[in-house]
Amino acid sequence: MIAELDRVIITTDISEYGLEQGDIGTVVLVHQGGKGYEVEFLTLNGETVAIVSLLAAQVRSIGNREIAHARVIN
């Protein structure tokens, strides 16, 4: 189960915030036992890009053998 402060990966683009499938965020609040999450997305230097309410189907846990990838956001 995904808990507060877990890092998660979004499974779909969220264009209104400039987020793309695969972006990594941190869960700041769990809604209704895991039906949804508030997720904060940061730049690599710590600037908040967005805090977004997402459904459980829009996020997944990070796997053991995954690596982060950097990109510039608009």
CHARMM internal coordinates of N, CA and C (Angstrom, degrees):
IC EDIT
DIST 1 N 1 CA 1.4561
DIST 1 CA 1 C 1.5298
ANGL 1 N 1 CA 1 C 109.88
DIST 1 C 2 N 1.3010
ANGL 1 CA 1 C 2 N 115.97
DIHE 1 N 1 CA 1 C 2 N 141.94
DIST 2 N 2 CA 1.4538
ANGL 1 C 2 N 2 CA 122.11
DIHE 1 CA 1 C 2 N 2 CA 178.01
DIST 2 CA 2 C 1.5257
ANGL 2 N 2 CA 2 C 108.76
DIHE 1 C 2 N 2 CA 2 C -80.77
DIST 2 C 3 N 1.3269
ANGL 2 CA 2 C 3 N 115.85
DIHE 2 N 2 CA 2 C 3 N 132.71
DIST 3 N 3 CA 1.4679
ANGL 2 C 3 N 3 CA 121.79
DIHE 2 CA 2 C 3 N 3 CA -177.21
DIST 3 CA 3 C 1.5257
ANGL 3 N 3 CA 3 C 110.26
DIHE 2 C 3 N 3 CA 3 C -121.33
DIST 3 C 4 N 1.3371
ANGL 3 CA 3 C 4 N 115.79
DIHE 3 N 3 CA 3 C 4 N 167.55
DIST 4 N 4 CA 1.4625
ANGL 3 C 4 N 4 CA 120.56
DIHE 3 CA 3 C 4 N 4 CA 175.77
DIST 4 CA 4 C 1.5238
ANGL 4 N 4 CA 4 C 109.89
DIHE 3 C 4 N 4 CA 4 C -56.89
DIST 4 C 5 N 1.3068
ANGL 4 CA 4 C 5 N 116.01
DIHE 4 N 4 CA 4 C 5 N 139.84
DIST 5 N 5 CA 1.4642
ANGL 4 C 5 N 5 CA 127.58
DIHE 4 CA 4 C 5 N 5 CA 179.99
DIST 5 CA 5 C 1.5294
ANGL 5 N 5 CA 5 C 113.42
DIHE 4 C 5 N 5 CA 5 C 77.24
DIST 5 C 6 N 1.3426
ANGL 5 CA 5 C 6 N 118.22
DIHE 5 N 5 CA 5 C 6 N 0.37
DIST 6 N 6 CA 1.4633
ANGL 5 C 6 N 6 CA 120.18
DIHE 5 CA 5 C 6 N 6 CA 172.19
DIST 6 CA 6 C 1.5187
ANGL 6 N 6 CA 6 C 109.10
DIHE 5 C 6 N 6 CA 6 C -71.76
DIST 6 C 7 N 1.3110
ANGL 6 CA 6 C 7 N 116.51
DIHE 6 N 6 CA 6 C 7 N 144.99
DIST 7 N 7 CA 1.4596
ANGL 6 C 7 N 7 CA 120.83
DIHE 6 CA 6 C 7 N 7 CA 170.67
DIST 7 CA 7 C 1.5188
ANGL 7 N 7 CA 7 C 107.72
DIHE 6 C 7 N 7 CA 7 C -85.43
DIST 7 C 8 N 1.3271
ANGL 7 CA 7 C 8 N 116.02
DIHE 7 N 7 CA 7 C 8 N 139.73
DIST 8 N 8 CA 1.4587
ANGL 7 C 8 N 8 CA 121.80
DIHE 7 CA 7 C 8 N 8 CA -179.35
DIST 8 CA 8 C 1.5216
ANGL 8 N 8 CA 8 C 109.77
DIHE 7 C 8 N 8 CA 8 C -134.50
DIST 8 C 9 N 1.3161
ANGL 8 CA 8 C 9 N 115.16
DIHE 8 N 8 CA 8 C 9 N 165.22
DIST 9 N 9 CA 1.4585
ANGL 8 C 9 N 9 CA 122.45
DIHE 8 CA 8 C 9 N 9 CA 178.53
DIST 9 CA 9 C 1.5238
ANGL 9 N 9 CA 9 C 107.83
DIHE 8 C 9 N 9 CA 9 C -117.09
DIST 9 C 10 N 1.3381
ANGL 9 CA 9 C 10 N 117.09
DIHE 9 N 9 CA 9 C 10 N 133.70
DIST 10 N 10 CA 1.4635
ANGL 9 C 10 N 10 CA 118.14
DIHE 9 CA 9 C 10 N 10 CA 177.31
DIST 10 CA 10 C 1.5249
ANGL 10 N 10 CA 10 C 109.52
DIHE 9 C 10 N 10 CA 10 C -79.81
DIST 10 C 11 N 1.3240
ANGL 10 CA 10 C 11 N 115.12
DIHE 10 N 10 CA 10 C 11 N 146.31
DIST 11 N 11 CA 1.4597
ANGL 10 C 11 N 11 CA 121.46
DIHE 10 CA 10 C 11 N 11 CA -174.92
DIST 11 CA 11 C 1.5237
ANGL 11 N 11 CA 11 C 112.98
DIHE 10 C 11 N 11 CA 11 C -101.97
DIST 11 C 12 N 1.3243
ANGL 11 CA 11 C 12 N 116.87
DIHE 11 N 11 CA 11 C 12 N 1.73
DIST 12 N 12 CA 1.4536
ANGL 11 C 12 N 12 CA 121.61
DIHE 11 CA 11 C 12 N 12 CA -179.45
DIST 12 CA 12 C 1.5308
ANGL 12 N 12 CA 12 C 109.83
DIHE 11 C 12 N 12 CA 12 C -148.60
DIST 12 C 13 N 1.3007
ANGL 12 CA 12 C 13 N 117.48
DIHE 12 N 12 CA 12 C 13 N 155.52
DIST 13 N 13 CA 1.4695
ANGL 12 C 13 N 13 CA 120.59
DIHE 12 CA 12 C 13 N 13 CA 174.26
DIST 13 CA 13 C 1.5290
ANGL 13 N 13 CA 13 C 109.67
DIHE 12 C 13 N 13 CA 13 C -67.53
DIST 13 C 14 N 1.3181
ANGL 13 CA 13 C 14 N 116.56
DIHE 13 N 13 CA 13 C 14 N 145.23
DIST 14 N 14 CA 1.4608
ANGL 13 C 14 N 14 CA 122.89
DIHE 13 CA 13 C 14 N 14 CA 172.80
DIST 14 CA 14 C 1.5176
ANGL 14 N 14 CA 14 C 105.63
DIHE 13 C 14 N 14 CA 14 C -127.01
DIST 14 C 15 N 1.3295
ANGL 14 CA 14 C 15 N 114.61
DIHE 14 N 14 CA 14 C 15 N 81.17
DIST 15 N 15 CA 1.4641
ANGL 14 C 15 N 15 CA 121.75
DIHE 14 CA 14 C 15 N 15 CA -168.61
DIST 15 CA 15 C 1.5189
ANGL 15 N 15 CA 15 C 113.99
DIHE 14 C 15 N 15 CA 15 C -62.25
DIST 15 C 16 N 1.3334
ANGL 15 CA 15 C 16 N 118.41
DIHE 15 N 15 CA 15 C 16 N -30.38
DIST 16 N 16 CA 1.4685
ANGL 15 C 16 N 16 CA 118.74
DIHE 15 CA 15 C 16 N 16 CA -178.47
DIST 16 CA 16 C 1.5247
ANGL 16 N 16 CA 16 C 112.58
DIHE 15 C 16 N 16 CA 16 C -65.51
DIST 16 C 17 N 1.3387
ANGL 16 CA 16 C 17 N 117.47
DIHE 16 N 16 CA 16 C 17 N -16.67
DIST 17 N 17 CA 1.4667
ANGL 16 C 17 N 17 CA 121.98
DIHE 16 CA 16 C 17 N 17 CA 176.59
DIST 17 CA 17 C 1.5282
ANGL 17 N 17 CA 17 C 112.33
DIHE 16 C 17 N 17 CA 17 C -113.03
DIST 17 C 18 N 1.3196
ANGL 17 CA 17 C 18 N 117.44
DIHE 17 N 17 CA 17 C 18 N 3.27
DIST 18 N 18 CA 1.4554
ANGL 17 C 18 N 18 CA 121.04
DIHE 17 CA 17 C 18 N 18 CA -178.86
DIST 18 CA 18 C 1.5180
ANGL 18 N 18 CA 18 C 113.40
DIHE 17 C 18 N 18 CA 18 C 72.97
DIST 18 C 19 N 1.3293
ANGL 18 CA 18 C 19 N 117.03
DIHE 18 N 18 CA 18 C 19 N 20.05
DIST 19 N 19 CA 1.4618
ANGL 18 C 19 N 19 CA 121.61
DIHE 18 CA 18 C 19 N 19 CA -178.76
DIST 19 CA 19 C 1.5217
ANGL 19 N 19 CA 19 C 110.41
DIHE 18 C 19 N 19 CA 19 C -94.36
DIST 19 C 20 N 1.3205
ANGL 19 CA 19 C 20 N 115.79
DIHE 19 N 19 CA 19 C 20 N 145.99
DIST 20 N 20 CA 1.4566
ANGL 19 C 20 N 20 CA 121.39
DIHE 19 CA 19 C 20 N 20 CA -178.51
DIST 20 CA 20 C 1.5187
ANGL 20 N 20 CA 20 C 110.44
DIHE 19 C 20 N 20 CA 20 C -123.47
DIST 20 C 21 N 1.3309
ANGL 20 CA 20 C 21 N 114.70
DIHE 20 N 20 CA 20 C 21 N 152.99
DIST 21 N 21 CA 1.4518
ANGL 20 C 21 N 21 CA 120.69
DIHE 20 CA 20 C 21 N 21 CA 175.49
DIST 21 CA 21 C 1.5327
ANGL 21 N 21 CA 21 C 108.58
DIHE 20 C 21 N 21 CA 21 C -48.96
DIST 21 C 22 N 1.3193
ANGL 21 CA 21 C 22 N 116.56
DIHE 21 N 21 CA 21 C 22 N 132.30
DIST 22 N 22 CA 1.4561
ANGL 21 C 22 N 22 CA 121.08
DIHE 21 CA 21 C 22 N 22 CA -179.25
DIST 22 CA 22 C 1.5151
ANGL 22 N 22 CA 22 C 114.07
DIHE 21 C 22 N 22 CA 22 C 99.68
DIST 22 C 23 N 1.3447
ANGL 22 CA 22 C 23 N 118.13
DIHE 22 N 22 CA 22 C 23 N -14.17
DIST 23 N 23 CA 1.4600
ANGL 22 C 23 N 23 CA 120.01
DIHE 22 CA 22 C 23 N 23 CA 177.41
DIST 23 CA 23 C 1.5306
ANGL 23 N 23 CA 23 C 110.00
DIHE 22 C 23 N 23 CA 23 C -65.64
DIST 23 C 24 N 1.3236
ANGL 23 CA 23 C 24 N 115.39
DIHE 23 N 23 CA 23 C 24 N 147.80
DIST 24 N 24 CA 1.4608
ANGL 23 C 24 N 24 CA 122.32
DIHE 23 CA 23 C 24 N 24 CA -175.84
DIST 24 CA 24 C 1.5216
ANGL 24 N 24 CA 24 C 109.62
DIHE 23 C 24 N 24 CA 24 C -105.55
DIST 24 C 25 N 1.3201
ANGL 24 CA 24 C 25 N 115.61
DIHE 24 N 24 CA 24 C 25 N 134.00
DIST 25 N 25 CA 1.4588
ANGL 24 C 25 N 25 CA 121.55
DIHE 24 CA 24 C 25 N 25 CA 177.06
DIST 25 CA 25 C 1.5180
ANGL 25 N 25 CA 25 C 110.26
DIHE 24 C 25 N 25 CA 25 C -134.81
DIST 25 C 26 N 1.3288
ANGL 25 CA 25 C 26 N 115.60
DIHE 25 N 25 CA 25 C 26 N 174.67
DIST 26 N 26 CA 1.4639
ANGL 25 C 26 N 26 CA 122.33
DIHE 25 CA 25 C 26 N 26 CA 179.40
DIST 26 CA 26 C 1.5246
ANGL 26 N 26 CA 26 C 109.25
DIHE 25 C 26 N 26 CA 26 C -117.15
DIST 26 C 27 N 1.3189
ANGL 26 CA 26 C 27 N 116.32
DIHE 26 N 26 CA 26 C 27 N 129.91
DIST 27 N 27 CA 1.4605
ANGL 26 C 27 N 27 CA 121.47
DIHE 26 CA 26 C 27 N 27 CA 178.98
DIST 27 CA 27 C 1.5255
ANGL 27 N 27 CA 27 C 108.22
DIHE 26 C 27 N 27 CA 27 C -71.99
DIST 27 C 28 N 1.3281
ANGL 27 CA 27 C 28 N 116.04
DIHE 27 N 27 CA 27 C 28 N 123.70
DIST 28 N 28 CA 1.4622
ANGL 27 C 28 N 28 CA 120.67
DIHE 27 CA 27 C 28 N 28 CA 178.00
DIST 28 CA 28 C 1.5229
ANGL 28 N 28 CA 28 C 112.07
DIHE 27 C 28 N 28 CA 28 C -106.71
DIST 28 C 29 N 1.3369
ANGL 28 CA 28 C 29 N 117.12
DIHE 28 N 28 CA 28 C 29 N -14.55
DIST 29 N 29 CA 1.4629
ANGL 28 C 29 N 29 CA 121.06
DIHE 28 CA 28 C 29 N 29 CA 178.10
DIST 29 CA 29 C 1.5225
ANGL 29 N 29 CA 29 C 109.05
DIHE 28 C 29 N 29 CA 29 C -158.58
DIST 29 C 30 N 1.3218
ANGL 29 CA 29 C 30 N 115.97
DIHE 29 N 29 CA 29 C 30 N 136.39
DIST 30 N 30 CA 1.4666
ANGL 29 C 30 N 30 CA 121.99
DIHE 29 CA 29 C 30 N 30 CA 175.76
DIST 30 CA 30 C 1.5313
ANGL 30 N 30 CA 30 C 107.81
DIHE 29 C 30 N 30 CA 30 C -103.50
DIST 30 C 31 N 1.3375
ANGL 30 CA 30 C 31 N 116.40
DIHE 30 N 30 CA 30 C 31 N 129.50
DIST 31 N 31 CA 1.4619
ANGL 30 C 31 N 31 CA 121.71
DIHE 30 CA 30 C 31 N 31 CA 179.72
DIST 31 CA 31 C 1.5248
ANGL 31 N 31 CA 31 C 110.73
DIHE 30 C 31 N 31 CA 31 C -101.38
DIST 31 C 32 N 1.3183
ANGL 31 CA 31 C 32 N 116.44
DIHE 31 N 31 CA 31 C 32 N 135.73
DIST 32 N 32 CA 1.4621
ANGL 31 C 32 N 32 CA 124.11
DIHE 31 CA 31 C 32 N 32 CA 170.82
DIST 32 CA 32 C 1.5313
ANGL 32 N 32 CA 32 C 112.95
DIHE 31 C 32 N 32 CA 32 C 45.83
DIST 32 C 33 N 1.3191
ANGL 32 CA 32 C 33 N 115.72
DIHE 32 N 32 CA 32 C 33 N 51.73
DIST 33 N 33 CA 1.4588
ANGL 32 C 33 N 33 CA 120.42
DIHE 32 CA 32 C 33 N 33 CA 175.43
DIST 33 CA 33 C 1.5126
ANGL 33 N 33 CA 33 C 115.76
DIHE 32 C 33 N 33 CA 33 C 64.50
DIST 33 C 34 N 1.3197
ANGL 33 CA 33 C 34 N 117.56
DIHE 33 N 33 CA 33 C 34 N 23.66
DIST 34 N 34 CA 1.4544
ANGL 33 C 34 N 34 CA 121.19
DIHE 33 CA 33 C 34 N 34 CA 176.03
DIST 34 CA 34 C 1.5219
ANGL 34 N 34 CA 34 C 114.45
DIHE 33 C 34 N 34 CA 34 C 107.87
DIST 34 C 35 N 1.3236
ANGL 34 CA 34 C 35 N 117.99
DIHE 34 N 34 CA 34 C 35 N 10.01
DIST 35 N 35 CA 1.4732
ANGL 34 C 35 N 35 CA 120.48
DIHE 34 CA 34 C 35 N 35 CA 175.75
DIST 35 CA 35 C 1.5240
ANGL 35 N 35 CA 35 C 111.22
DIHE 34 C 35 N 35 CA 35 C -73.97
DIST 35 C 36 N 1.3286
ANGL 35 CA 35 C 36 N 116.52
DIHE 35 N 35 CA 35 C 36 N -21.95
DIST 36 N 36 CA 1.4501
ANGL 35 C 36 N 36 CA 121.66
DIHE 35 CA 35 C 36 N 36 CA 179.13
DIST 36 CA 36 C 1.5149
ANGL 36 N 36 CA 36 C 110.93
DIHE 35 C 36 N 36 CA 36 C -160.47
DIST 36 C 37 N 1.3209
ANGL 36 CA 36 C 37 N 116.21
DIHE 36 N 36 CA 36 C 37 N 169.03
DIST 37 N 37 CA 1.4599
ANGL 36 C 37 N 37 CA 122.01
DIHE 36 CA 36 C 37 N 37 CA -174.74
DIST 37 CA 37 C 1.5181
ANGL 37 N 37 CA 37 C 110.75
DIHE 36 C 37 N 37 CA 37 C -145.48
DIST 37 C 38 N 1.3230
ANGL 37 CA 37 C 38 N 116.04
DIHE 37 N 37 CA 37 C 38 N 147.84
DIST 38 N 38 CA 1.4589
ANGL 37 C 38 N 38 CA 121.93
DIHE 37 CA 37 C 38 N 38 CA 164.61
DIST 38 CA 38 C 1.5284
ANGL 38 N 38 CA 38 C 104.38
DIHE 37 C 38 N 38 CA 38 C -96.18
DIST 38 C 39 N 1.3191
ANGL 38 CA 38 C 39 N 116.85
DIHE 38 N 38 CA 38 C 39 N 124.79
DIST 39 N 39 CA 1.4606
ANGL 38 C 39 N 39 CA 121.26
DIHE 38 CA 38 C 39 N 39 CA -175.46
DIST 39 CA 39 C 1.5232
ANGL 39 N 39 CA 39 C 108.91
DIHE 38 C 39 N 39 CA 39 C -125.18
DIST 39 C 40 N 1.3266
ANGL 39 CA 39 C 40 N 115.85
DIHE 39 N 39 CA 39 C 40 N 130.56
DIST 40 N 40 CA 1.4653
ANGL 39 C 40 N 40 CA 121.76
DIHE 39 CA 39 C 40 N 40 CA 177.80
DIST 40 CA 40 C 1.5221
ANGL 40 N 40 CA 40 C 108.78
DIHE 39 C 40 N 40 CA 40 C -99.46
DIST 40 C 41 N 1.3282
ANGL 40 CA 40 C 41 N 115.18
DIHE 40 N 40 CA 40 C 41 N 133.06
DIST 41 N 41 CA 1.4581
ANGL 40 C 41 N 41 CA 122.14
DIHE 40 CA 40 C 41 N 41 CA 177.58
DIST 41 CA 41 C 1.5204
ANGL 41 N 41 CA 41 C 108.22
DIHE 40 C 41 N 41 CA 41 C -113.28
DIST 41 C 42 N 1.3242
ANGL 41 CA 41 C 42 N 116.43
DIHE 41 N 41 CA 41 C 42 N 130.26
DIST 42 N 42 CA 1.4617
ANGL 41 C 42 N 42 CA 123.41
DIHE 41 CA 41 C 42 N 42 CA -175.68
DIST 42 CA 42 C 1.5189
ANGL 42 N 42 CA 42 C 110.91
DIHE 41 C 42 N 42 CA 42 C -122.11
DIST 42 C 43 N 1.3412
ANGL 42 CA 42 C 43 N 115.59
DIHE 42 N 42 CA 42 C 43 N 152.28
DIST 43 N 43 CA 1.4578
ANGL 42 C 43 N 43 CA 119.26
DIHE 42 CA 42 C 43 N 43 CA 166.73
DIST 43 CA 43 C 1.5267
ANGL 43 N 43 CA 43 C 107.73
DIHE 42 C 43 N 43 CA 43 C -73.65
DIST 43 C 44 N 1.3116
ANGL 43 CA 43 C 44 N 117.02
DIHE 43 N 43 CA 43 C 44 N 169.34
DIST 44 N 44 CA 1.4660
ANGL 43 C 44 N 44 CA 120.12
DIHE 43 CA 43 C 44 N 44 CA -179.15
DIST 44 CA 44 C 1.5256
ANGL 44 N 44 CA 44 C 112.90
DIHE 43 C 44 N 44 CA 44 C -67.25
DIST 44 C 45 N 1.3482
ANGL 44 CA 44 C 45 N 117.59
DIHE 44 N 44 CA 44 C 45 N -18.01
DIST 45 N 45 CA 1.4690
ANGL 44 C 45 N 45 CA 119.30
DIHE 44 CA 44 C 45 N 45 CA 176.60
DIST 45 CA 45 C 1.5340
ANGL 45 N 45 CA 45 C 112.17
DIHE 44 C 45 N 45 CA 45 C -96.87
DIST 45 C 46 N 1.3468
ANGL 45 CA 45 C 46 N 117.15
DIHE 45 N 45 CA 45 C 46 N 9.54
DIST 46 N 46 CA 1.4553
ANGL 45 C 46 N 46 CA 121.17
DIHE 45 CA 45 C 46 N 46 CA 171.83
DIST 46 CA 46 C 1.5162
ANGL 46 N 46 CA 46 C 116.91
DIHE 45 C 46 N 46 CA 46 C 95.66
DIST 46 C 47 N 1.3211
ANGL 46 CA 46 C 47 N 118.49
DIHE 46 N 46 CA 46 C 47 N 5.59
DIST 47 N 47 CA 1.4676
ANGL 46 C 47 N 47 CA 121.40
DIHE 46 CA 46 C 47 N 47 CA 178.57
DIST 47 CA 47 C 1.5294
ANGL 47 N 47 CA 47 C 109.59
DIHE 46 C 47 N 47 CA 47 C -80.40
DIST 47 C 48 N 1.3165
ANGL 47 CA 47 C 48 N 116.86
DIHE 47 N 47 CA 47 C 48 N 129.88
DIST 48 N 48 CA 1.4552
ANGL 47 C 48 N 48 CA 120.44
DIHE 47 CA 47 C 48 N 48 CA 178.87
DIST 48 CA 48 C 1.5187
ANGL 48 N 48 CA 48 C 110.35
DIHE 47 C 48 N 48 CA 48 C -70.34
DIST 48 C 49 N 1.3225
ANGL 48 CA 48 C 49 N 116.54
DIHE 48 N 48 CA 48 C 49 N 127.05
DIST 49 N 49 CA 1.4643
ANGL 48 C 49 N 49 CA 122.96
DIHE 48 CA 48 C 49 N 49 CA 176.41
DIST 49 CA 49 C 1.5249
ANGL 49 N 49 CA 49 C 108.97
DIHE 48 C 49 N 49 CA 49 C -91.05
DIST 49 C 50 N 1.3391
ANGL 49 CA 49 C 50 N 116.40
DIHE 49 N 49 CA 49 C 50 N -45.01
DIST 50 N 50 CA 1.4615
ANGL 49 C 50 N 50 CA 120.77
DIHE 49 CA 49 C 50 N 50 CA -178.23
DIST 50 CA 50 C 1.5151
ANGL 50 N 50 CA 50 C 109.86
DIHE 49 C 50 N 50 CA 50 C -165.52
DIST 50 C 51 N 1.3254
ANGL 50 CA 50 C 51 N 114.80
DIHE 50 N 50 CA 50 C 51 N 152.36
DIST 51 N 51 CA 1.4590
ANGL 50 C 51 N 51 CA 122.10
DIHE 50 CA 50 C 51 N 51 CA 166.56
DIST 51 CA 51 C 1.5158
ANGL 51 N 51 CA 51 C 104.61
DIHE 50 C 51 N 51 CA 51 C -120.02
DIST 51 C 52 N 1.3403
ANGL 51 CA 51 C 52 N 115.54
DIHE 51 N 51 CA 51 C 52 N 118.20
DIST 52 N 52 CA 1.4534
ANGL 51 C 52 N 52 CA 121.39
DIHE 51 CA 51 C 52 N 52 CA -167.86
DIST 52 CA 52 C 1.5217
ANGL 52 N 52 CA 52 C 110.54
DIHE 51 C 52 N 52 CA 52 C -124.49
DIST 52 C 53 N 1.3463
ANGL 52 CA 52 C 53 N 116.61
DIHE 52 N 52 CA 52 C 53 N 138.46
DIST 53 N 53 CA 1.4654
ANGL 52 C 53 N 53 CA 121.83
DIHE 52 CA 52 C 53 N 53 CA 171.44
DIST 53 CA 53 C 1.5198
ANGL 53 N 53 CA 53 C 108.04
DIHE 52 C 53 N 53 CA 53 C -84.29
DIST 53 C 54 N 1.3287
ANGL 53 CA 53 C 54 N 116.65
DIHE 53 N 53 CA 53 C 54 N 124.52
DIST 54 N 54 CA 1.4613
ANGL 53 C 54 N 54 CA 121.60
DIHE 53 CA 53 C 54 N 54 CA -177.03
DIST 54 CA 54 C 1.5212
ANGL 54 N 54 CA 54 C 110.77
DIHE 53 C 54 N 54 CA 54 C -129.21
DIST 54 C 55 N 1.3160
ANGL 54 CA 54 C 55 N 115.45
DIHE 54 N 54 CA 54 C 55 N 148.35
DIST 55 N 55 CA 1.4540
ANGL 54 C 55 N 55 CA 121.09
DIHE 54 CA 54 C 55 N 55 CA 172.59
DIST 55 CA 55 C 1.5254
ANGL 55 N 55 CA 55 C 109.43
DIHE 54 C 55 N 55 CA 55 C -78.30
DIST 55 C 56 N 1.3170
ANGL 55 CA 55 C 56 N 116.49
DIHE 55 N 55 CA 55 C 56 N 158.34
DIST 56 N 56 CA 1.4645
ANGL 55 C 56 N 56 CA 120.70
DIHE 55 CA 55 C 56 N 56 CA -179.32
DIST 56 CA 56 C 1.5273
ANGL 56 N 56 CA 56 C 111.93
DIHE 55 C 56 N 56 CA 56 C -56.26
DIST 56 C 57 N 1.3281
ANGL 56 CA 56 C 57 N 117.84
DIHE 56 N 56 CA 56 C 57 N -34.80
DIST 57 N 57 CA 1.4640
ANGL 56 C 57 N 57 CA 121.31
DIHE 56 CA 56 C 57 N 57 CA -179.90
DIST 57 CA 57 C 1.5264
ANGL 57 N 57 CA 57 C 113.36
DIHE 56 C 57 N 57 CA 57 C -69.34
DIST 57 C 58 N 1.3255
ANGL 57 CA 57 C 58 N 117.37
DIHE 57 N 57 CA 57 C 58 N -13.00
DIST 58 N 58 CA 1.4660
ANGL 57 C 58 N 58 CA 121.11
DIHE 57 CA 57 C 58 N 58 CA -177.77
DIST 58 CA 58 C 1.5221
ANGL 58 N 58 CA 58 C 113.19
DIHE 57 C 58 N 58 CA 58 C -93.63
DIST 58 C 59 N 1.3261
ANGL 58 CA 58 C 59 N 117.48
DIHE 58 N 58 CA 58 C 59 N -1.68
DIST 59 N 59 CA 1.4663
ANGL 58 C 59 N 59 CA 121.09
DIHE 58 CA 58 C 59 N 59 CA 178.81
DIST 59 CA 59 C 1.5256
ANGL 59 N 59 CA 59 C 110.03
DIHE 58 C 59 N 59 CA 59 C -135.02
DIST 59 C 60 N 1.3192
ANGL 59 CA 59 C 60 N 114.38
DIHE 59 N 59 CA 59 C 60 N 158.77
DIST 60 N 60 CA 1.4648
ANGL 59 C 60 N 60 CA 120.21
DIHE 59 CA 59 C 60 N 60 CA 173.78
DIST 60 CA 60 C 1.5160
ANGL 60 N 60 CA 60 C 108.66
DIHE 59 C 60 N 60 CA 60 C -145.32
DIST 60 C 61 N 1.3177
ANGL 60 CA 60 C 61 N 115.46
DIHE 60 N 60 CA 60 C 61 N 159.79
DIST 61 N 61 CA 1.4596
ANGL 60 C 61 N 61 CA 120.72
DIHE 60 CA 60 C 61 N 61 CA 176.86
DIST 61 CA 61 C 1.5179
ANGL 61 N 61 CA 61 C 110.15
DIHE 60 C 61 N 61 CA 61 C -70.91
DIST 61 C 62 N 1.3097
ANGL 61 CA 61 C 62 N 115.86
DIHE 61 N 61 CA 61 C 62 N 158.41
DIST 62 N 62 CA 1.4638
ANGL 61 C 62 N 62 CA 121.95
DIHE 61 CA 61 C 62 N 62 CA 176.71
DIST 62 CA 62 C 1.5195
ANGL 62 N 62 CA 62 C 109.05
DIHE 61 C 62 N 62 CA 62 C -82.38
DIST 62 C 63 N 1.3231
ANGL 62 CA 62 C 63 N 116.11
DIHE 62 N 62 CA 62 C 63 N 132.41
DIST 63 N 63 CA 1.4603
ANGL 62 C 63 N 63 CA 121.47
DIHE 62 CA 62 C 63 N 63 CA 178.90
DIST 63 CA 63 C 1.5188
ANGL 63 N 63 CA 63 C 112.01
DIHE 62 C 63 N 63 CA 63 C -80.37
DIST 63 C 64 N 1.3166
ANGL 63 CA 63 C 64 N 115.95
DIHE 63 N 63 CA 63 C 64 N 161.73
DIST 64 N 64 CA 1.4704
ANGL 63 C 64 N 64 CA 122.21
DIHE 63 CA 63 C 64 N 64 CA -177.46
DIST 64 CA 64 C 1.5211
ANGL 64 N 64 CA 64 C 113.95
DIHE 63 C 64 N 64 CA 64 C -64.70
DIST 64 C 65 N 1.3106
ANGL 64 CA 64 C 65 N 118.88
DIHE 64 N 64 CA 64 C 65 N -29.42
DIST 65 N 65 CA 1.4614
ANGL 64 C 65 N 65 CA 121.07
DIHE 64 CA 64 C 65 N 65 CA -173.91
DIST 65 CA 65 C 1.5234
ANGL 65 N 65 CA 65 C 112.15
DIHE 64 C 65 N 65 CA 65 C -113.19
DIST 65 C 66 N 1.3327
ANGL 65 CA 65 C 66 N 117.60
DIHE 65 N 65 CA 65 C 66 N 33.49
DIST 66 N 66 CA 1.4606
ANGL 65 C 66 N 66 CA 121.14
DIHE 65 CA 65 C 66 N 66 CA 178.60
DIST 66 CA 66 C 1.5261
ANGL 66 N 66 CA 66 C 109.69
DIHE 65 C 66 N 66 CA 66 C -102.97
DIST 66 C 67 N 1.3269
ANGL 66 CA 66 C 67 N 115.13
DIHE 66 N 66 CA 66 C 67 N 152.69
DIST 67 N 67 CA 1.4568
ANGL 66 C 67 N 67 CA 121.09
DIHE 66 CA 66 C 67 N 67 CA -179.48
DIST 67 CA 67 C 1.5341
ANGL 67 N 67 CA 67 C 108.76
DIHE 66 C 67 N 67 CA 67 C -125.82
DIST 67 C 68 N 1.3207
ANGL 67 CA 67 C 68 N 116.73
DIHE 67 N 67 CA 67 C 68 N 143.92
DIST 68 N 68 CA 1.4619
ANGL 67 C 68 N 68 CA 121.11
DIHE 67 CA 67 C 68 N 68 CA 178.93
DIST 68 CA 68 C 1.5293
ANGL 68 N 68 CA 68 C 109.99
DIHE 67 C 68 N 68 CA 68 C -75.47
DIST 68 C 69 N 1.3264
ANGL 68 CA 68 C 69 N 115.77
DIHE 68 N 68 CA 68 C 69 N 154.54
DIST 69 N 69 CA 1.4632
ANGL 68 C 69 N 69 CA 122.74
DIHE 68 CA 68 C 69 N 69 CA 179.04
DIST 69 CA 69 C 1.5244
ANGL 69 N 69 CA 69 C 107.84
DIHE 68 C 69 N 69 CA 69 C -135.16
DIST 69 C 70 N 1.3000
ANGL 69 CA 69 C 70 N 118.38
DIHE 69 N 69 CA 69 C 70 N 130.66
DIST 70 N 70 CA 1.4630
ANGL 69 C 70 N 70 CA 121.86
DIHE 69 CA 69 C 70 N 70 CA -177.72
DIST 70 CA 70 C 1.5292
ANGL 70 N 70 CA 70 C 110.48
DIHE 69 C 70 N 70 CA 70 C -91.34
DIST 70 C 71 N 1.3576
ANGL 70 CA 70 C 71 N 114.86
DIHE 70 N 70 CA 70 C 71 N 146.32
DIST 71 N 71 CA 1.4559
ANGL 70 C 71 N 71 CA 121.94
DIHE 70 CA 70 C 71 N 71 CA 174.49
DIST 71 CA 71 C 1.5193
ANGL 71 N 71 CA 71 C 108.16
DIHE 70 C 71 N 71 CA 71 C -150.57
DIST 71 C 72 N 1.3262
ANGL 71 CA 71 C 72 N 116.58
DIHE 71 N 71 CA 71 C 72 N 157.47
DIST 72 N 72 CA 1.4583
ANGL 71 C 72 N 72 CA 121.75
DIHE 71 CA 71 C 72 N 72 CA 177.93
DIST 72 CA 72 C 1.5220
ANGL 72 N 72 CA 72 C 108.03
DIHE 71 C 72 N 72 CA 72 C -88.44
DIST 72 C 73 N 1.3442
ANGL 72 CA 72 C 73 N 116.85
DIHE 72 N 72 CA 72 C 73 N 136.18
DIST 73 N 73 CA 1.4572
ANGL 72 C 73 N 73 CA 120.45
DIHE 72 CA 72 C 73 N 73 CA 175.65
DIST 73 CA 73 C 1.5159
ANGL 73 N 73 CA 73 C 109.70
DIHE 72 C 73 N 73 CA 73 C -102.36
DIST 73 C 74 N 1.3140
ANGL 73 CA 73 C 74 N 115.70
DIHE 73 N 73 CA 73 C 74 N 156.19
DIST 74 N 74 CA 1.4614
ANGL 73 C 74 N 74 CA 120.60
DIHE 73 CA 73 C 74 N 74 CA -179.60
DIST 74 CA 74 C 1.5102
ANGL 74 N 74 CA 74 C 110.37
DIHE 73 C 74 N 74 CA 74 C -94.59
END
COOR INIT
IC SEED 1 N 1 CA 1 C
IC BUILD
